[in-house]
Amino acid sequence: MTDSIFILGDDGVLTSVSNTQLQELLAGYVDLLPGAQVDRDSPRRWQLVRREAGIPNQEGGGAWWPVDHLLVGQDAVPTFVEVKRASDTRARREVVAPMLDYAANGSAFWQLGQLRGWFEGDDPQAATGHLVSWLDSAGEDPEEVAAQFWDAAGANLREGKVRLVFVADEIPASLQRLVEFLNEQMPRVEVLAVEIRQCRAAGSKSGALVSRVVGQTSRAQATKQRPAPSVRRAARWTAEEVLEQIGQTGEEAAAVASVVHGWAQQHPHVEISGGTGVSYPSILMSADSGREQSRYRGVLALYASPPREVPGLEIRIKRMCRTPPYRTAGLRARLVADLQGLGIPRLDTEDALTDKRPNIPPGQLTDGRAERLLALVDQWIDDIRAHAAEPEPADKD
């Protein structure tokens, strides 16, 4: 019998774990990736973002490749995980090139907010609460904690700071050499292999799964041992700082940002707050819903951008559609139709807008589109305030 992974059923029959079963085990128990072996000083902890996460191969493209598991660590580093059996010859060398494709194209073409959207799924409130607890940030504003964390994850993704993990029941020497070489030569990318083996005493019906990290040579660890950048900024960004950075990208972006900021400043029921994300300076515009609980609802956010990227206006359509009276199918459909009637290309190409937080480039908000969008938000604010006394069920839809 080979030293591999097996499952012993209640009937006493021993069956080998298939690639699919190995993926399911990892999806259900992400701690099979031994975080203490990845970083002994600050053991990595994981959250599953999505299984079979689709990766486009061009801007605005559909899913071209699926990575087995997309995780994120508490350091906000996106982690690509590919699972193979040792008996699969692709576990030796052929999995390496596709994994590099996943990282390169995911970093380039996933939309800002894509990871958060996947993680939150149909219940953003519960997902945010879980994230806050996992980050040991109880007592802080949940939306702010979540926004900072996912902003940091997005920044890491754009900057190519990712983690690539190959998982198999046995890591062949050829793959180990490749992983060690890549890990030493790629200072911004952590490349690891994890071997998960089954151990069982003779005649026992129970066993243990033993994980071992491969690829962390002393040379690679020395290359990567540097202080991790802070997820949060010590002081909140001011509107002036954000507008100045957006203005550096061009007059068109500056004009759009000025229109949006001016609207928020003058609106009697909108509050402006600065973000604390390090890489993406931002201001959030939250509407006063008139409710006693969760009074302010973030609806728009202006983001500046790192060099070579485009700033944007994030529209939190998911939040809009989950605030009464817009929980009803009819009003959601009307809101989506009105948004898609603005002539903004980014909104026209998105499916399932009610579950999205699209980020609109300034060039798509010229010729009066920004003003028409803000008029729609005005109507939304009037509607939610008029229904402030209406019960608000938990997000289960």
ZATORLUM-518535 format. One line per 3 residues: their letters; for each residue x, y, z of C-alpha. Coordinates in nm, 2 decimals. Each point is the difference from the previous one (the first is absolute). Example, Ala and Ser with C-alpha at 12.3 -4.5 7.8 and 13.67 -1.06 7.14 Angstrom:
AS> 1.23 -0.45 0.78 | 0.14 0.34 -0.07
END
This chain:
MTD> 0.00 0.00 0.00 | 0.15 0.34 -0.09 | 0.04 0.27 0.26
SIF> -0.29 0.22 -0.12 | -0.34 0.12 0.12 | -0.28 -0.24 0.07
ILG> -0.34 0.02 0.16 | -0.14 -0.29 0.21 | -0.37 -0.03 -0.02
DDG> -0.24 -0.11 0.27 | -0.02 -0.34 -0.17 | 0.38 -0.04 0.05
VLT> 0.08 0.04 -0.37 | 0.31 0.19 -0.08 | -0.02 0.23 -0.31
SVS> 0.26 0.22 -0.15 | -0.07 0.37 0.00 | -0.06 0.14 -0.34
NTQ> 0.11 0.35 -0.12 | -0.36 0.12 0.05 | -0.01 -0.14 0.35
LQE> 0.33 0.16 0.09 | -0.14 0.34 -0.13 | -0.31 -0.05 0.22
LLA> 0.20 -0.08 0.30 | 0.21 0.32 -0.04 | -0.31 0.21 -0.07
GYV> -0.16 -0.12 0.32 | 0.32 0.01 0.21 | 0.22 0.28 -0.13
DLL> 0.23 -0.04 0.30 | 0.13 -0.31 -0.16 | 0.24 0.26 -0.14
PGA> 0.23 0.02 0.30 | 0.02 0.37 0.07 | 0.26 -0.03 0.27
QVD> 0.24 -0.17 -0.25 | -0.06 0.29 -0.25 | 0.09 0.26 0.26
RDS> 0.11 -0.11 0.35 | 0.01 0.35 0.14 | -0.35 0.09 -0.13
PRR> -0.18 -0.32 -0.09 | -0.21 0.04 -0.31 | -0.38 -0.04 0.04
WQL> -0.22 -0.05 -0.30 | -0.34 0.09 -0.14 | -0.15 -0.17 -0.30
VRR> -0.10 0.27 -0.25 | -0.13 -0.23 -0.28 | 0.04 -0.35 -0.14
EAG> 0.06 -0.02 -0.38 | 0.06 0.37 -0.02 | -0.03 0.11 -0.36
IPN> 0.30 0.20 -0.14 | -0.04 0.21 -0.32 | 0.28 0.03 -0.26
QEG> -0.09 0.35 -0.10 | -0.16 0.32 0.13 | -0.37 -0.05 0.05
GGA> 0.03 -0.37 -0.11 | -0.19 -0.29 0.14 | 0.15 -0.29 0.20
WWP> 0.28 -0.16 -0.21 | 0.17 -0.21 0.26 | -0.13 -0.13 0.34
VDH> 0.24 -0.02 0.30 | -0.09 -0.28 0.24 | -0.02 0.23 0.31
LLV> 0.04 0.37 0.05 | 0.09 0.08 0.36 | 0.11 0.31 0.19
GQD> 0.22 0.01 0.31 | -0.04 0.24 0.29 | 0.28 0.20 -0.17
AVP> -0.24 0.07 -0.29 | 0.22 -0.19 -0.24 | -0.21 -0.18 -0.27
TFV> 0.10 -0.37 -0.01 | -0.05 -0.22 -0.30 | -0.02 -0.37 0.08
EVK> 0.02 -0.28 -0.26 | -0.06 -0.36 0.12 | 0.13 -0.31 -0.18
RAS> 0.06 -0.36 0.08 | 0.36 -0.13 -0.02 | -0.13 -0.26 -0.24
DTR> -0.10 0.28 -0.23 | 0.30 0.07 -0.22 | -0.10 0.37 -0.01
ARR> 0.10 0.02 0.37 | 0.36 -0.01 -0.11 | 0.07 0.29 -0.23
EVV> -0.30 0.08 -0.22 | -0.19 0.17 0.29 | 0.26 0.27 0.04
APM> -0.06 0.19 -0.32 | -0.38 0.01 0.04 | 0.04 0.13 0.35
LDY> 0.22 0.29 -0.12 | -0.28 0.07 -0.26 | -0.26 0.01 0.28
AAN> 0.21 0.25 0.21 | 0.10 0.22 -0.29 | -0.35 0.03 -0.15
GSA> -0.19 0.01 0.33 | 0.22 0.29 0.11 | -0.05 0.18 -0.33
FWQ> -0.37 -0.06 -0.08 | -0.20 -0.07 0.31 | -0.22 0.31 0.08
LGQ> 0.06 0.19 0.31 | -0.24 -0.15 0.26 | -0.02 -0.34 -0.18
LRG> 0.14 -0.19 0.30 | -0.22 0.17 0.25 | -0.31 -0.07 -0.22
WFE> 0.09 -0.37 -0.02 | 0.07 -0.02 0.38 | -0.33 0.17 0.10
GDD> -0.22 -0.19 -0.24 | -0.37 0.04 0.07 | 0.04 0.10 0.36
PQA> 0.25 0.29 0.03 | -0.11 0.09 0.35 | 0.08 -0.35 0.14
ATG> 0.32 -0.02 -0.20 | 0.12 0.34 0.13 | -0.08 -0.10 0.35
HLV> 0.20 -0.32 -0.04 | 0.29 0.19 -0.15 | 0.01 0.25 0.29
SWL> 0.00 -0.28 0.25 | 0.27 -0.19 -0.19 | 0.22 0.32 -0.01
DSA> -0.05 0.04 0.38 | -0.15 0.35 -0.07 | -0.32 -0.03 0.21
GED> -0.11 0.35 0.12 | 0.11 0.17 -0.31 | -0.23 0.11 -0.28
PEE> -0.06 -0.32 -0.21 | -0.03 0.18 -0.33 | 0.31 0.20 0.05
VAA> 0.20 -0.32 0.11 | -0.13 -0.19 -0.31 | 0.07 0.29 -0.23
QFW> 0.36 0.04 0.12 | 0.07 -0.37 -0.02 | -0.13 -0.05 -0.35
DAA> 0.16 0.33 -0.12 | 0.33 -0.15 0.13 | -0.07 -0.33 -0.18
GAN> -0.07 0.19 -0.32 | 0.31 0.20 0.03 | 0.21 -0.31 0.06
LRE> -0.16 -0.17 -0.30 | 0.07 0.30 -0.23 | 0.36 0.03 0.13
GKV> 0.06 -0.37 -0.07 | 0.04 -0.09 0.37 | -0.16 -0.34 0.00
RLV> 0.05 -0.35 0.13 | 0.01 -0.31 -0.22 | -0.06 -0.34 0.17
FVA> 0.02 -0.34 -0.16 | -0.17 -0.27 0.20 | 0.04 -0.38 -0.05
DEI> 0.01 -0.32 0.20 | 0.37 -0.02 -0.10 | 0.22 0.27 -0.14
PAS> 0.24 -0.15 -0.25 | 0.37 0.12 0.00 | -0.04 0.16 -0.34
LQR> -0.28 0.23 0.12 | 0.18 0.07 0.33 | 0.30 0.13 -0.20
LVE> -0.22 0.22 -0.21 | -0.18 0.14 0.30 | 0.33 0.07 0.19
FLN> 0.15 0.17 -0.31 | -0.31 0.22 -0.06 | -0.02 0.09 0.37
EQM> 0.36 0.12 0.00 | -0.03 0.19 -0.32 | -0.34 0.18 0.05
PRV> 0.03 0.23 0.31 | -0.36 0.13 -0.03 | -0.16 -0.34 -0.05
EVL> 0.01 -0.28 0.26 | 0.00 -0.34 -0.17 | -0.06 -0.30 0.21
AVE> -0.09 -0.37 -0.03 | -0.20 -0.18 0.27 | 0.01 -0.37 0.04
IRQ> -0.30 -0.16 0.18 | 0.05 -0.36 0.10 | -0.22 -0.25 0.18
CRA> 0.13 -0.17 0.31 | -0.18 -0.30 0.16 | 0.10 -0.26 0.25
AGS> -0.03 -0.36 -0.12 | -0.36 -0.12 0.05 | -0.13 0.34 0.10
KSG> -0.31 0.15 -0.15 | 0.11 0.35 0.07 | 0.30 0.19 -0.13
ALV> 0.17 0.33 -0.03 | 0.07 0.24 -0.28 | 0.35 0.14 0.02
SRV> 0.10 0.31 -0.19 | 0.35 0.11 -0.08 | 0.11 0.32 -0.18
VGQ> 0.26 -0.04 -0.27 | 0.19 0.28 -0.17 | 0.11 0.23 0.28
TSR> 0.38 0.00 -0.04 | 0.20 0.22 0.23 | 0.10 0.21 -0.30
AQA> -0.37 0.05 -0.10 | -0.09 0.09 0.36 | 0.28 0.25 0.02
TKQ> -0.11 0.17 -0.32 | -0.36 0.03 0.12 | 0.07 0.10 0.37
RPA> -0.10 0.36 0.00 | -0.26 0.19 0.20 | -0.34 -0.06 -0.15
PSV> -0.17 0.33 -0.11 | -0.28 0.11 0.23 | -0.35 -0.07 -0.12
RRA> -0.12 0.32 0.15 | 0.12 0.36 -0.01 | 0.05 0.17 0.34
ARW> -0.21 0.30 -0.10 | -0.31 0.00 -0.22 | 0.04 0.15 -0.35
TAE> -0.15 0.35 -0.03 | -0.22 0.09 -0.29 | 0.26 0.26 -0.11
EVL> 0.27 -0.27 -0.01 | -0.21 -0.24 -0.21 | -0.12 0.27 -0.24
EQI> 0.36 0.12 -0.04 | 0.12 -0.35 -0.09 | -0.29 -0.06 -0.24
GQT> 0.08 0.34 -0.16 | 0.35 -0.12 -0.08 | -0.14 -0.25 -0.25
GEE> -0.15 0.27 -0.22 | -0.26 0.27 -0.03 | -0.28 -0.23 -0.09
AAA> 0.04 -0.21 0.32 | 0.03 0.32 0.21 | -0.32 0.15 -0.14
VAS> -0.20 -0.32 0.07 | 0.14 -0.03 0.35 | -0.08 0.36 0.07
VVH> -0.37 -0.04 -0.11 | -0.04 -0.31 0.22 | 0.17 0.16 0.30
GWA> -0.20 0.32 -0.04 | -0.32 -0.19 -0.01 | 0.08 -0.18 0.32
QQH> 0.11 0.32 0.18 | -0.33 0.17 -0.08 | -0.23 -0.30 0.07
PHV> -0.17 0.03 0.34 | -0.02 -0.37 0.04 | 0.35 -0.11 -0.11
EIS> 0.30 -0.04 0.22 | 0.36 0.00 -0.14 | 0.27 -0.21 0.17
GGT> 0.36 -0.08 -0.10 | 0.12 -0.35 -0.05 | 0.32 -0.14 0.15
GVS> 0.12 -0.23 -0.28 | 0.37 0.05 -0.06 | 0.01 -0.05 -0.38
YPS> -0.34 0.14 -0.10 | -0.08 0.34 0.15 | -0.38 0.02 0.03
ILM> -0.30 0.19 0.14 | -0.33 -0.17 0.07 | -0.33 0.17 -0.04
SAD> -0.27 -0.15 0.23 | -0.37 0.08 0.00 | -0.19 0.06 0.32
SGR> -0.28 -0.26 -0.02 | -0.19 0.15 0.29 | 0.01 -0.34 0.17
EQS> 0.10 -0.05 0.37 | 0.22 -0.30 -0.09 | 0.27 0.01 -0.27
RYR> -0.10 0.36 -0.07 | 0.26 0.08 -0.26 | 0.01 -0.20 -0.32
GVL> 0.31 0.03 -0.22 | -0.12 0.07 -0.35 | 0.29 0.16 -0.20
ALY> 0.38 0.00 0.05 | 0.26 0.20 -0.19 | 0.34 -0.18 -0.04
ASP> 0.33 0.14 -0.11 | 0.24 -0.25 -0.14 | 0.36 -0.11 0.00
PRE> 0.22 0.10 -0.30 | -0.11 -0.15 -0.33 | -0.35 -0.07 0.12
VPG> -0.32 0.19 -0.05 | -0.20 0.16 0.28 | -0.37 -0.08 0.03
LEI> -0.34 0.05 0.16 | -0.13 -0.31 0.17 | -0.38 -0.04 0.00
RIK> -0.11 -0.22 0.28 | -0.30 -0.15 -0.18 | -0.01 -0.30 0.22
RMC> -0.05 0.22 0.31 | -0.26 0.21 -0.18 | -0.20 -0.31 -0.09
RTP> 0.01 -0.13 0.35 | -0.15 0.31 0.16 | -0.38 0.02 0.02
PYR> -0.20 0.06 -0.20 | 0.24 -0.12 -0.27 | 0.00 -0.36 0.13
TAG> -0.31 -0.06 -0.22 | 0.06 -0.14 -0.35 | -0.19 0.27 -0.17
LRA> 0.20 0.29 0.15 | 0.32 -0.18 -0.06 | -0.08 -0.06 -0.36
RLV> -0.09 0.37 -0.04 | 0.32 0.11 0.16 | 0.21 -0.22 -0.22
ADL> -0.19 0.12 -0.31 | 0.06 0.36 0.10 | 0.37 -0.06 0.06
QGL> 0.04 -0.18 -0.33 | -0.19 0.29 -0.17 | 0.27 0.25 0.09
GIP> 0.23 -0.10 -0.29 | 0.29 -0.11 0.23 | 0.18 -0.29 -0.19
RLD> 0.12 -0.17 0.32 | -0.37 -0.04 0.12 | -0.12 -0.12 -0.34
TED> 0.25 -0.29 0.00 | -0.06 -0.13 0.35 | -0.22 -0.29 0.08
ALT> -0.20 -0.03 0.33 | 0.06 0.37 0.09 | -0.21 -0.04 0.32
DKR> 0.29 -0.20 0.15 | 0.28 0.23 -0.12 | 0.21 0.30 0.11
PNI> 0.13 0.11 -0.35 | 0.28 0.24 -0.02 | -0.05 0.26 -0.27
PPG> 0.30 0.17 -0.17 | -0.04 0.38 -0.03 | 0.00 0.00 -0.38
QLT> -0.34 -0.18 0.02 | -0.16 0.27 0.21 | 0.05 0.30 -0.22
DGR> -0.27 0.18 -0.22 | -0.24 0.02 0.29 | 0.00 -0.37 0.10
AER> 0.14 0.08 0.35 | -0.28 0.25 0.06 | -0.27 -0.24 -0.12
LLA> 0.15 -0.27 0.22 | -0.01 0.23 0.30 | -0.36 0.08 -0.07
LVD> -0.08 -0.37 0.02 | 0.18 -0.02 0.33 | -0.21 0.30 0.12
QWI> -0.32 -0.19 -0.08 | 0.13 -0.31 0.18 | 0.08 0.20 0.31
DDI> -0.34 0.16 0.00 | -0.16 -0.35 -0.03 | 0.19 -0.17 0.28
RAH> -0.06 0.29 0.24 | -0.37 -0.01 -0.08 | 0.00 -0.37 0.09
AAE> 0.23 0.03 0.31 | -0.27 -0.15 0.22 | -0.04 -0.31 -0.21
PEP> 0.14 -0.32 0.16 | 0.34 -0.10 -0.15 | 0.05 -0.38 0.00
ADK> 0.34 -0.16 0.01 | 0.17 -0.06 -0.33 | -0.10 -0.35 -0.10
D> -0.09 0.05 -0.36
END
